[in-house]
Amino acid sequence: MRYLPAVVVDVVLVLIFAAIGRASHDENPAGFLLTAWPFLIALLIGHLLAALLPGRPRRPWTVLWGAVVWIVTVAGGMLIRVLSGDTAEVPFIIVATLVLGAFLVGWRAITALLRRRRSSPDADEATRSESLDEPND
């Protein structure tokens, strides 16, 4: 169950990527599932691979987990597109790699920064209270 929130966030981001892409090419954004489905399949495979890797990242919200999911999503999504008879032109590969990287790794990096910031004041407070408890010689 701890994997589900990260998978849901990633699915939503892949759907947003597909909708934005279709809209930017004056295609009907309502057909975003036609663009998204290969990436969604690859995304789920990426999560499965990240969970099965030896010495794997233990938490699906880590940047390392996101990097595994990102690489598999882009490579697998492109492969599935081509095998299904669609195209994978170089500009599309570049854009998909950059946008999905920003999406799938980006939210995890932001989460890591926020967690560090949140734990940092607690650590500072603990250090201050320990120094107050020490007797002055």
N, C-alpha and C positions, 0 to 999 in steps of 0.2 A: 504493500500500500504506500510506502514512503516514496516509491518511484512515480506514482500517479500524478502528483501535482506538476512535476517537471515535464512529464510527457504531455500533459494537457497544455502547459505554457508553450512547449515546442510546437505542438500541433497547431495551436492558434497562430503562432508566428509564421509557420509555413503557409497557412491559409492566407494570412495578410500579405506575405511575399507574392503569392500567386495572384491575388486580387489586384495588388498595386501594379504588378507586371502587365496584367491584361489591360488594365485601365490606361497605363502609359503607352500602350500600342493601339489605342482606340478600339480595343476589342471589348466585347461585352464582359464586364467584371463578374456578372452572374455566372459565367462559365468557368470560374476560377478552379473548380474541382477538376476540370479537364487538365489544367496545368499542374495542380497540386498533387494528384493521386500518386504519381511515381515517387515524388519526394516524401509523401506521407508513408508509403511502404518502406522506403529506404530509412526514414527517420525511426520507425519502429525497429527495424533491423539494427540500426545504430545503437539504440538503447539496449537491445538485447546483447549485442557484442560488448558494449561498455560494462554491462552487468556480469558478463562471463569471463572477461579478461583476467588472467592471473595477475595478482598484485594490482588489481583494478582500483580506480577511485571508488571509494565506498559510498559516496553520496552523489545522487544525480544532479545536484545543484552546483557541483564543483566545476571549475574551469576545465580541468582535464577531462572530465566526463563530457562536457560540452564540446570539447575539441574532437573527441572520438565520434560523437553523434554528428557533428558538423561534417567531418570528412566523409563518413559513410553516407550521410544524407545527400551531399553533393555528388559524390562519385556514383553511388547507387541510383540516385534519381536520374542522373544523366544516362546511365546504362539502361535503366528501365524505359526511359523515353525513347531511346534509339531502338531498343528491341521491340517496342510496341509500334514502331513505324513513324514516330515523331522525329523532330530534328533536335540537334544540340549544336547550334552554331557557336563559334568561338566567343563572340560578344555576350551571348546568353550564358555561356559557361562562366565567363569572367564576372558578370553581374550577379549570377546566382551564387557563386563562391563568396563574393564580397558581402552581399546582403545577408545570406544565410549565416555567414561567419559572424557578422555584426549581431544578428538576431540570436543565434543559438549559443554563441560564446559570450556575447555582450551582456545579456541579462544575468548570466552567472558571474561575470566579472563585477558588475555593479552590486550584486548580492554579496559577493566576497568583500568588497570595499565597505559596504554598509555594516556587515557583521564585524569587521575589524574596528570600524569607528565606534560601534555600539559596545564592543568589549573593551576598547581602549580607555574610556572614562572609568569603567569599573576597575580596570587594572590600576589606573592612576589613583583612584579613591582608596583601593586596598593598600597601595604603597604609602599613601599619606596617613592612613589610619595606623598602619604598622609603625611608622616613624613617630607618630604621636604617642604610641604605647611604650616606646623605648625610653628608658630613663636617661636623663642627661647626666653625664659624669662631670 
